[in-house]
Amino acid sequence: MIKDLWLYIEDYLNKYEYQRYHHIMCRRPVCVRIKYRTLYKSKDDIGVALSSTDMQHTLNFYSLVKNGESIDEMKKFIYSYIKCYDTLQNDLFNEHRKICTGRVRNSKGLDM
């Protein structure tokens, strides 16, 4: 997911932003710093969201095992977790794609 977000940001910058800046004294364009700060901020936010979901579902699964639930109940729980995790990944990707696009477009108003 982070790789897809990185490719999206790179593609957006190549199409719209890199054309606005010039290389000064063989240095990188000005907007490169924005790309890295935005990507690392999104990467951290995505990691926090996914790890908290993992922890919550792990504790719920342990409680199923501890209570002696049937194998079928455990299978249902695992499949529902996989579906929930896929949905969460897609939602986070779309949310952070919008955030990254907004930050790159409005580089003066970065709130890091």
C-alpha positions in Angstrom: 0.0 0.0 0.0 2.8 2.4 0.8 4.5 1.6 -2.5 1.2 2.4 -4.3 0.9 5.7 -2.4 4.6 6.5 -3.3 3.9 5.8 -7.0 0.8 7.9 -6.9 2.7 10.9 -5.4 5.6 10.5 -7.8 3.2 10.3 -10.8 1.4 13.4 -9.6 4.5 15.4 -9.0 5.9 14.4 -12.5 2.7 15.5 -14.2 2.0 18.7 -12.3 4.6 19.9 -9.9 8.1 19.2 -11.3 7.4 21.4 -14.3 7.0 24.4 -12.0 10.4 24.2 -10.4 13.9 24.5 -11.8 17.0 22.9 -10.6 19.1 25.5 -8.9 22.9 24.8 -8.9 22.4 21.1 -9.6 20.3 20.6 -6.5 17.0 18.8 -6.3 13.8 20.7 -7.1 12.2 22.6 -4.2 9.1 20.3 -4.1 11.1 17.1 -3.4 11.2 17.8 0.3 7.4 18.0 0.4 7.1 14.6 -1.2 9.2 12.9 1.4 7.7 14.7 4.4 4.2 13.9 3.1 5.0 10.3 2.4 6.6 9.7 5.8 3.7 11.3 7.7 1.2 9.1 5.8 3.3 6.1 6.3 3.3 6.7 10.1 -0.4 7.3 10.2 -1.2 4.1 8.2 1.1 2.1 10.4 -0.6 3.3 13.6 -4.1 2.6 12.2 -3.2 -0.9 11.0 -1.3 -1.9 14.1 -4.1 -0.8 16.4 -6.6 -2.9 14.3 -4.2 -5.8 14.5 -4.0 -5.6 18.3 -7.7 -5.3 18.7 -8.5 -8.3 16.5 -5.7 -10.4 18.1 -7.2 -9.8 21.6 -10.6 -10.7 20.3 -9.2 -13.9 18.8 -7.5 -14.8 22.1 -10.8 -14.4 23.9 -12.5 -16.8 21.4 -9.8 -19.4 22.1 -9.9 -18.8 25.8 -13.7 -19.2 25.9 -13.5 -22.5 24.0 -15.4 -21.4 20.9 -15.8 -23.9 18.0 -13.5 -24.1 15.1 -16.3 -22.8 12.8 -16.6 -19.7 14.9 -12.9 -19.1 14.8 -12.9 -19.5 11.0 -15.7 -17.0 10.7 -13.8 -14.6 12.8 -10.6 -15.0 10.8 -12.5 -14.5 7.5 -14.3 -11.4 8.8 -10.9 -10.0 10.0 -9.4 -10.5 6.6 -12.4 -8.7 4.9 -12.2 -5.9 7.5 -8.4 -5.5 7.0 -8.8 -5.3 3.2 -11.5 -2.7 3.5 -9.4 -0.7 6.0 -6.4 -0.8 3.7 -8.4 0.5 0.8 -10.0 3.2 2.9 -6.6 4.3 4.3 -5.0 4.3 0.8 -7.8 6.5 -0.6 -7.8 8.8 2.4 -4.0 9.3 2.3 -4.0 9.7 -1.4 -6.3 12.7 -1.0 -4.2 14.1 1.9 -1.0 13.7 -0.1 -2.5 15.4 -3.2 -3.8 18.3 -1.0 -0.4 18.7 0.7 1.5 18.7 -2.5 -0.9 21.2 -4.1 -0.7 23.5 -1.1 2.9 23.2 -0.1 2.9 26.4 1.8 0.2 25.2 4.3 1.9 21.9 5.3 0.9 21.0 8.8 3.4 18.4 9.9 
